Amino acid sequence: PAHPAGQGQKMQKVMVQPINLIFRYLQNRSRIQVWLYEQVDMRLEGCCKKPSLTALQT
């Protein structure tokens, strides 16, 4: 029997380098949540924004 498109096929997961993922978040101004490594109950949440040129010069 024929399968409808996309069914019965396994999706292959692709590993994305962290810097590429962060760059994509910056481009999309995504809302992110950061979990701290040594304080698992502490989380930071916010939107990724590109830094201004004046911030980079300090």
C-alpha positions as CSV (number, residue, x, y, z in Angstrom):
1,P,0.0,0.0,0.0
2,A,1.1,3.5,-0.8
3,H,1.9,5.9,2.1
4,P,0.7,9.6,2.0
5,A,3.6,12.0,1.6
6,G,5.8,12.3,4.7
7,Q,4.4,9.2,6.4
8,G,6.5,6.1,7.0
9,Q,9.8,8.0,6.5
10,K,12.2,8.7,9.2
11,M,13.4,12.3,9.6
12,Q,17.1,12.8,9.8
13,K,18.2,15.2,12.6
14,V,20.9,17.6,11.6
15,M,23.3,19.0,14.2
16,V,23.6,22.8,14.0
17,Q,26.6,24.6,15.4
18,P,25.7,26.8,18.4
19,I,27.1,30.0,16.7
20,N,24.8,29.4,13.7
21,L,21.8,28.9,16.0
22,I,22.6,32.1,17.9
23,F,23.0,34.0,14.6
24,R,19.6,32.8,13.5
25,Y,18.1,33.9,16.8
26,L,19.6,37.4,16.2
27,Q,18.3,37.6,12.7
28,N,14.8,36.7,13.7
29,R,14.9,38.7,17.0
30,S,13.7,35.5,18.7
31,R,12.5,35.2,22.3
32,I,15.0,32.9,24.1
33,Q,15.3,31.4,27.5
34,V,18.8,30.7,29.0
35,W,19.1,28.1,31.7
36,L,22.1,28.7,33.9
37,Y,24.5,25.7,34.2
38,E,25.2,25.8,37.9
39,Q,21.9,27.2,39.1
40,V,19.3,25.0,37.3
41,D,16.4,26.7,39.0
42,M,17.5,30.1,37.6
43,R,16.4,31.1,34.0
44,L,16.8,34.3,32.0
45,E,14.3,35.1,29.3
46,G,14.3,37.8,26.7
47,C,14.6,38.8,23.0
48,C,17.8,38.6,21.0
49,K,18.8,42.0,19.5
50,K,21.8,43.0,17.6
51,P,24.2,45.2,19.6
52,S,24.5,48.8,18.6
53,L,27.8,50.1,17.2
54,T,28.3,52.3,20.2
55,A,28.0,49.3,22.5
56,L,30.8,47.5,20.5
57,Q,33.2,50.4,20.8
58,T,33.3,50.5,24.6
